[in-house]
């Protein structure tokens, strides 16, 4: 945590006022453009696979501003076509290189995404949605 202070003057007195505040600085998590859902189209009841790589910002970059974020819980989420609600289908963990692969049965057309819920040191991150048409 970092503390910050500002010094100002109260308009009703000549005494300076000191204001204090604290905040938490989080590292940014990202999926980048790594997420894909396949196959599309798919027959109803068949299995789809959603893959991606979770990374987070590296504050000591060596030509790589983002590094793999291993062994983190990730939600596989589905949004049926014509709706606005995301439903969690399952929870999986990223591997040693931040990669994750999740499978599910396709029952209706809609979008699939991966979601990292965040933690005390790192922000949450939703991947881009991938639409899969179910025949």
N, CA and C of each residue as an Amber inpcrd file, in Angstrom:
protein
   405
   0.8210000  -1.1680000   0.0000000   0.0000000   0.0000000   0.0000000
   0.8690000   1.2380000   0.0000000   0.3600000   2.2780000  -0.6110000
   1.0830000   3.5340000  -0.6960000   0.2500000   4.6050000  -0.0250000
   0.8750000   5.4260000   0.7810000   0.1740000   6.5470000   1.4070000
   0.4660000   7.8230000   0.6340000  -0.5010000   8.7070000   0.5800000
  -0.3160000   9.9850000  -0.0990000  -0.8860000  11.0740000   0.7790000
  -0.3220000  12.2510000   0.7060000  -0.8850000  13.3540000   1.4710000
  -0.8770000  14.6190000   0.6500000  -1.7980000  15.4910000   0.9910000
  -1.9000000  16.7810000   0.3140000  -2.0480000  17.8430000   1.3840000
  -1.4380000  18.9710000   1.1640000  -1.5210000  20.0620000   2.1240000
  -2.3160000  21.1920000   1.4950000  -3.2650000  21.7050000   2.2390000
  -4.0800000  22.7970000   1.7420000  -4.5040000  23.6690000   2.9040000
  -5.3030000  24.6550000   2.6140000  -5.7860000  25.5110000   3.6820000
  -7.2930000  25.4570000   3.7430000  -7.8010000  25.3340000   4.9570000
  -9.2340000  25.3670000   5.1850000  -9.6900000  26.8040000   4.9590000
 -10.7440000  26.9920000   4.2260000 -11.1960000  28.3600000   3.8960000
 -11.6840000  29.1150000   5.1100000 -11.9990000  28.4340000   6.1990000
 -12.5130000  29.1090000   7.4010000 -11.4180000  29.4290000   8.4090000
 -10.2160000  28.9240000   8.1960000  -9.1190000  29.2000000   9.1230000
  -7.8470000  29.4680000   8.3360000  -6.8740000  29.9300000   9.0400000
  -5.5830000  30.1330000   8.3990000  -4.6760000  28.9300000   8.6220000
  -5.1440000  27.9730000   9.3900000  -4.3670000  26.7710000   9.6680000
  -4.3270000  25.8610000   8.4380000  -3.1570000  25.3290000   8.0950000
  -3.1050000  24.3730000   6.9830000  -3.7950000  23.0580000   7.3830000
  -4.4310000  22.4230000   6.4380000  -5.0790000  21.1310000   6.6640000
  -4.2690000  20.0560000   5.9460000  -4.1060000  18.9400000   6.5760000
  -3.3940000  17.8260000   5.9430000  -4.4020000  16.7040000   5.7090000
  -4.5050000  16.2860000   4.4630000  -5.4170000  15.2220000   4.0930000
  -4.5950000  13.9650000   3.8190000  -5.0770000  12.8320000   4.2680000
  -4.3650000  11.5900000   3.9880000  -5.3140000  10.6010000   3.3350000
  -4.7410000   9.7310000   2.5210000  -5.5230000   8.7040000   1.8550000
  -4.6050000   7.5440000   1.5170000  -5.1740000   6.3630000   1.4250000
  -4.3980000   5.2140000   0.9940000  -5.1030000   4.5700000  -0.1900000
  -4.3530000   3.8700000  -1.0120000  -4.9220000   3.1570000  -2.1430000
  -4.0470000   1.9420000  -2.4270000  -4.5930000   1.0150000  -3.1610000
  -3.8630000  -0.1840000  -3.5400000  -3.6190000  -0.1540000  -5.0400000
  -2.4040000  -0.3630000  -5.4290000  -2.0380000  -0.3890000  -6.8380000
  -2.0470000  -1.8390000  -7.2990000  -2.8830000  -2.1410000  -8.3080000
  -3.0010000  -3.5130000  -8.8060000  -2.2570000  -3.6930000 -10.1160000
  -1.7150000  -4.8700000 -10.3080000  -1.1460000  -5.2190000 -11.6100000
  -2.3090000  -5.5310000 -12.5540000  -2.1470000  -5.2100000 -13.8290000
  -3.1840000  -5.4760000 -14.8230000  -3.0540000  -6.9050000 -15.3350000
  -4.1660000  -7.6300000 -15.3340000  -4.2180000  -8.9680000 -15.9390000
  -4.8400000  -8.8200000 -17.3200000  -4.4400000  -9.6710000 -18.2510000
  -4.9800000  -9.5920000 -19.6060000  -4.9860000 -10.9630000 -20.2790000
  -5.9030000 -11.1140000 -21.2080000  -5.9500000 -12.2950000 -22.0730000
  -5.3690000 -11.9540000 -23.4390000  -5.1980000 -10.6710000 -23.7230000
  -4.7120000 -10.2540000 -25.0400000  -5.6320000 -10.7860000 -26.1230000
  -5.0700000 -11.3200000 -27.1760000  -5.8650000 -11.8890000 -28.2710000
  -5.7090000 -13.4060000 -28.3140000  -5.4100000 -14.0020000 -27.1610000
  -5.0790000 -15.4290000 -27.1340000  -6.2760000 -16.3640000 -27.0750000
  -7.4700000 -15.8650000 -26.7860000  -8.6060000 -16.7610000 -26.5470000
  -9.3000000 -17.1670000 -27.8370000  -9.5650000 -18.4850000 -27.9420000
 -10.3080000 -19.0020000 -29.0890000 -11.2600000 -20.0880000 -28.6120000
 -12.4200000 -20.1400000 -29.2570000 -13.4130000 -21.1840000 -28.9790000
 -13.6560000 -21.9340000 -30.2780000 -13.5300000 -23.2480000 -30.2470000
 -13.6730000 -24.0640000 -31.4590000 -14.4040000 -25.3580000 -31.1360000
 -14.9680000 -26.0500000 -32.0930000 -15.1460000 -25.6230000 -33.4870000
 -16.3950000 -24.7570000 -33.6310000 -16.4980000 -24.1090000 -34.7570000
 -17.7010000 -23.3530000 -35.0710000 -17.9570000 -23.4340000 -36.5610000
 -19.1210000 -23.8190000 -36.9880000 -20.2500000 -24.2300000 -36.1520000
 -19.9940000 -25.6030000 -35.5390000 -20.8750000 -25.9780000 -34.6120000
 -20.7740000 -27.2730000 -33.9500000 -22.1740000 -27.8820000 -33.8450000
 -22.2410000 -29.1900000 -33.8760000 -23.5280000 -29.8670000 -33.7320000
 -23.9410000 -29.8890000 -32.2630000 -25.2400000 -29.7500000 -32.0290000
 -25.7860000 -29.7480000 -30.6700000 -25.3380000 -31.0070000 -29.9270000
 -24.8580000 -30.8150000 -28.7000000 -24.4090000 -31.9230000 -27.8660000
 -22.9430000 -32.2700000 -28.0080000 -22.2810000 -31.7130000 -29.0040000
 -20.8490000 -31.9770000 -29.2020000 -20.0280000 -31.0660000 -28.2720000
 -18.7700000 -31.4080000 -28.1320000 -17.8750000 -30.6710000 -27.2310000
 -17.1910000 -29.5110000 -27.9370000 -17.1420000 -28.3750000 -27.2350000
 -16.3580000 -27.2310000 -27.7070000 -15.1690000 -27.0680000 -26.7650000
 -14.1160000 -26.4340000 -27.2640000 -12.9240000 -26.1730000 -26.4580000
 -12.6170000 -24.6880000 -26.4900000 -12.3940000 -24.1220000 -25.3150000
 -12.0100000 -22.7040000 -25.1980000 -10.6020000 -22.6780000 -24.6130000
  -9.6900000 -22.0170000 -25.3370000  -8.2900000 -21.9460000 -24.9070000
  -7.8520000 -20.4870000 -24.8140000  -6.9040000 -20.2310000 -23.9340000
  -6.3500000 -18.8910000 -23.8100000  -5.1250000 -18.8870000 -22.9250000
  -4.4970000 -17.7220000 -22.8210000  -3.3220000 -17.5500000 -21.9710000
  -3.5150000 -16.3130000 -21.1140000  -3.4890000 -16.5030000 -19.8000000
  -3.6210000 -15.3910000 -18.8590000  -2.2380000 -14.8380000 -18.5440000
  -2.1160000 -13.5210000 -18.6640000  -0.8510000 -12.8480000 -18.3460000
  -1.1330000 -11.6600000 -17.4490000  -0.0830000 -11.1830000 -16.7930000
  -0.2140000  -9.9410000 -16.0200000   1.0280000  -9.0890000 -16.2290000
   0.8700000  -7.8060000 -15.9500000   1.9600000  -6.8700000 -16.1830000
   3.1480000  -7.2210000 -15.2850000   4.3310000  -7.0630000 -15.8380000
   5.5740000  -7.3130000 -15.1050000   6.1880000  -5.9610000 -14.7940000
   6.3470000  -5.6480000 -13.5300000   6.8920000  -4.3450000 -13.1630000
   8.4010000  -4.2480000 -13.3660000   9.0220000  -5.3490000 -13.7100000
  10.4530000  -5.3490000 -14.0190000  10.6280000  -5.9830000 -15.3940000
  10.0850000  -5.3420000 -16.4310000  10.1050000  -5.9890000 -17.7480000
  11.5120000  -6.1230000 -18.3280000  11.7050000  -7.2440000 -18.9940000
  12.9330000  -7.4890000 -19.7460000  12.4920000  -7.7290000 -21.1750000
  12.0500000  -6.6830000 -21.8490000  11.5100000  -6.7370000 -23.2050000
  10.1410000  -7.3990000 -23.2790000   9.5490000  -7.7490000 -22.1460000
   8.2130000  -8.3400000 -22.1090000   7.4080000  -7.6350000 -21.0170000
   6.4840000  -6.7620000 -21.4090000   5.7200000  -6.0580000 -20.3750000
   4.7260000  -6.9610000 -19.6420000   4.3560000  -8.1080000 -20.2520000
   3.4360000  -9.0470000 -19.6270000   4.0820000 -10.4230000 -19.5320000
   3.8290000 -11.1130000 -18.4200000   4.3730000 -12.4470000 -18.2090000
   3.2430000 -13.4060000 -17.8740000   3.4900000 -14.6990000 -18.0600000
   2.5000000 -15.7360000 -17.7610000   2.0540000 -15.6310000 -16.3030000
   0.7800000 -15.9300000 -16.0780000   0.2170000 -15.8970000 -14.7230000
  -0.2620000 -17.3110000 -14.3850000   0.6160000 -18.1270000 -13.8050000
   0.3240000 -19.5440000 -13.6040000  -0.5380000 -19.8540000 -12.3840000
  -1.1690000 -21.0380000 -12.4570000  -1.8910000 -21.6350000 -11.3370000
  -2.9580000 -20.7170000 -10.7350000  -3.7170000 -20.0590000 -11.6110000
  -4.7970000 -19.1800000 -11.1670000  -6.1450000 -19.7380000 -11.6110000
  -7.1440000 -19.6060000 -10.7620000  -8.4930000 -20.0600000 -11.0850000
  -9.0980000 -19.1520000 -12.1530000  -9.7100000 -19.7880000 -13.1470000
 -10.3200000 -19.0870000 -14.2750000 -11.7260000 -19.6570000 -14.4850000
 -12.6740000 -18.7870000 -14.7620000 -14.0460000 -19.2160000 -15.0090000
 -14.2990000 -19.3190000 -16.5080000 -14.8880000 -20.4270000 -16.9440000
 -15.3870000 -20.5560000 -18.3070000 -16.8340000 -20.1030000 -18.2480000
 -17.1790000 -19.0760000 -19.0380000 -18.5220000 -18.5050000 -18.9890000
 -19.2010000 -18.5420000 -20.3450000 -20.5420000 -18.6530000 -20.3050000
 -21.3620000 -18.7350000 -21.5100000 -22.4780000 -17.7000000 -21.4370000
 -22.7540000 -17.0910000 -22.6040000 -23.8680000 -16.1550000 -22.7420000
 -24.6990000 -16.6060000 -23.9400000 -25.9090000 -17.0750000 -23.6800000
 -26.7760000 -17.5480000 -24.7610000 -27.1150000 -16.4030000 -25.7050000
 -27.2510000 -16.7270000 -26.9870000 -27.6020000 -15.7190000 -27.9920000
 -28.9040000 -15.0320000 -27.5780000 -28.9500000 -13.7040000 -27.7080000
 -30.1420000 -12.9260000 -27.3830000 -30.2890000 -12.5720000 -25.9180000
 -29.2940000 -12.9300000 -25.0810000 -29.3540000 -12.5870000 -23.6550000
 -28.1730000 -11.6950000 -23.2880000 -28.1890000 -11.1880000 -22.0700000
 -27.0900000 -10.3340000 -21.6020000 -26.4020000 -10.9020000 -20.3690000
 -26.8260000 -12.0610000 -19.9190000 -26.2940000 -12.6560000 -18.6970000
 -25.2310000 -13.7030000 -18.9950000 -24.0970000 -13.5910000 -18.2970000
 -23.0360000 -14.5880000 -18.3960000 -23.2290000 -15.6110000 -17.2880000
 -23.1190000 -16.8940000 -17.6430000 -23.2630000 -17.9850000 -16.6900000
 -21.9400000 -18.7430000 -16.6050000 -21.4920000 -18.9930000 -15.3800000
 -20.2660000 -19.7660000 -15.2060000 -20.5650000 -21.2430000 -15.4110000
 -19.8240000 -21.8600000 -16.3230000 -20.0090000 -23.2720000 -16.6640000
 -19.0830000 -24.1460000 -15.8300000 -17.8520000 -23.6930000 -15.6510000
 -16.8880000 -24.4370000 -14.8410000 -15.7260000 -23.5480000 -14.4510000
 -14.9360000 -24.0290000 -13.4930000 -13.7200000 -23.3470000 -13.0690000
 -12.5400000 -24.2530000 -13.3890000 -11.5100000 -23.6740000 -14.0080000
 -10.2830000 -24.4000000 -14.3340000  -9.0940000 -23.5640000 -13.8640000
  -7.9040000 -24.1610000 -13.8480000  -6.7010000 -23.4210000 -13.4380000
  -5.7430000 -23.2740000 -14.6020000  -5.0490000 -22.1490000 -14.6260000
  -4.0110000 -21.9600000 -15.6260000  -2.8270000 -22.8570000 -15.2780000
  -2.0970000 -23.2620000 -16.3230000  -0.9160000 -24.0870000 -16.1280000
   0.3010000 -23.2370000 -15.8020000   1.4580000 -23.8470000 -15.8080000
   2.7150000 -23.1780000 -15.4610000   3.0430000 -22.0200000 -16.3930000
   2.5360000 -22.0520000 -17.6320000   2.8110000 -20.9800000 -18.5940000
   1.6180000 -20.0390000 -18.7690000   0.6310000 -20.1260000 -17.8640000
  -0.5420000 -19.2590000 -17.9360000  -1.6110000 -19.7510000 -18.8920000
  -1.3280000 -20.8570000 -19.5870000  -2.2970000 -21.3740000 -20.5620000
  -3.4200000 -22.1270000 -19.8540000  -4.6060000 -22.0590000 -20.4670000
  -5.7620000 -22.7640000 -19.9390000  -6.5590000 -23.3340000 -21.1090000
  -7.1600000 -24.4860000 -20.8700000  -8.0210000 -25.1170000 -21.8640000
  -9.2240000 -25.6890000 -21.1210000 -10.4130000 -25.3260000 -21.5680000
 -11.6380000 -25.7990000 -20.9290000 -12.5820000 -26.3390000 -21.9940000
 -13.3190000 -27.3900000 -21.6530000 -14.2720000 -27.9620000 -22.5990000
 -15.6730000 -27.9340000 -21.9990000 -16.6630000 -27.9170000 -22.8930000
 -18.0660000 -27.9330000 -22.4760000 -18.9100000 -28.4740000 -23.6130000
 -20.0910000 -28.9460000 -23.3020000 -21.0150000 -29.4100000 -24.3370000
 -21.7790000 -28.2190000 -24.8800000 -21.8860000 -28.1690000 -26.1880000
 -22.6090000 -27.0860000 -26.8570000 -24.0890000 -27.4690000 -26.9320000
 -24.9470000 -26.7000000 -26.2790000 -26.3820000 -26.9940000 -26.3110000
 -27.1710000 -25.9380000 -27.0670000 -26.6330000 -24.7180000 -27.1480000
 -27.2870000 -23.6500000 -27.9020000 -26.2490000 -22.6360000 -28.3490000
 -26.5930000 -21.8760000 -29.3680000 -25.6810000 -20.8540000 -29.8950000
 -25.4590000 -19.7680000 -28.8520000 -24.2580000 -19.2210000 -28.8530000
 -23.9510000 -18.1450000 -27.9200000 -22.4680000 -17.8660000 -27.8610000
 -22.0940000 -17.0160000 -26.9330000 -20.7080000 -16.5850000 -26.7870000
 -20.0580000 -17.2370000 -25.5740000 -18.7810000 -17.4860000 -25.7150000
 -17.9700000 -18.0880000 -24.6620000 -16.8170000 -17.1510000 -24.3380000
 -16.4440000 -17.0930000 -23.0650000 -15.2990000 -16.2830000 -22.6440000
 -14.6400000 -16.9110000 -21.4280000 -13.4400000 -16.4400000 -21.1360000
 -12.7210000 -16.8160000 -19.9230000 -12.6730000 -15.5900000 -19.0180000
 -12.8140000 -15.8180000 -17.7170000 -12.8000000 -14.7060000 -16.7590000
 -11.8640000 -15.0410000 -15.6090000 -10.9440000 -14.1010000 -15.3450000
 -10.1150000 -14.1620000 -14.1470000 -10.7300000 -13.1540000 -13.1830000
 -11.1310000 -13.6070000 -12.0040000 -11.8720000 -12.7510000 -11.0760000
 -11.0140000 -11.7200000 -10.3550000  -9.6950000 -11.8520000 -10.4450000
  -8.8130000 -10.9030000  -9.7770000  -8.4400000 -11.3810000  -8.3780000
  -7.5270000 -10.6310000  -7.7620000  -7.0620000 -10.9410000  -6.4090000
  -6.4900000  -9.6680000  -5.8020000  -5.9760000  -9.7450000  -4.6050000
  -5.5290000  -8.5400000  -3.9080000  -4.4030000  -7.7950000  -4.6220000
  -3.6290000  -8.4760000  -5.4710000  -2.5050000  -7.8350000  -6.1470000
  -2.7240000  -7.6220000  -7.6410000  -3.7950000  -8.2080000  -8.1910000
  -3.9790000  -8.2130000  -9.6440000  -5.4420000  -7.9790000 -10.0000000
  -5.6810000  -7.1510000 -11.0160000  -7.0400000  -6.8230000 -11.4390000
  -7.7430000  -8.0150000 -12.0830000  -9.0550000  -7.9360000 -12.1530000
  -9.8300000  -8.9540000 -12.8670000  -9.6760000  -8.7280000 -14.3700000
 -10.0110000  -9.7570000 -15.1590000  -9.9130000  -9.6260000 -16.6100000
 -10.8580000 -10.6050000 -17.2950000 -11.6540000 -10.0800000 -18.2210000
 -12.5060000 -10.9060000 -19.0690000 -11.8730000 -10.9700000 -20.4490000
 -11.8770000 -12.1610000 -21.0310000 -11.3820000 -12.2710000 -22.4020000
 -12.4370000 -11.7310000 -23.3500000 -12.0510000 -11.5380000 -24.5860000
 -13.0310000 -11.2070000 -25.6170000 -13.9630000 -12.4070000 -25.7570000
 -15.2010000 -12.1520000 -26.1370000 -16.1750000 -13.2250000 -26.3200000
 -16.0120000 -13.8560000 -27.7070000 -16.1730000 -15.1740000 -27.7710000
 -16.1160000 -15.9170000 -29.0230000 -17.4830000 -16.5510000 -29.2570000
 -18.1210000 -16.2100000 -30.3820000 -19.4540000 -16.7390000 -30.6860000
 -19.3340000 -18.1040000 -31.3630000 -20.1470000 -19.0520000 -30.8860000
 -20.2130000 -20.3740000 -31.4990000 -21.6560000 -20.6610000 -31.8850000
 -21.8450000 -20.9680000 -33.1670000 -23.1670000 -21.3250000 -33.6720000
 -23.3650000 -22.8300000 -33.4840000 -24.5150000 -23.1890000 -32.8850000
 -24.8570000 -24.5910000 -32.6770000 -25.9410000 -24.9690000 -33.6710000
 -25.6950000 -26.0290000 -34.4360000 -26.6760000 -26.5120000 -35.4280000
 -27.4920000 -27.6590000 -34.8360000
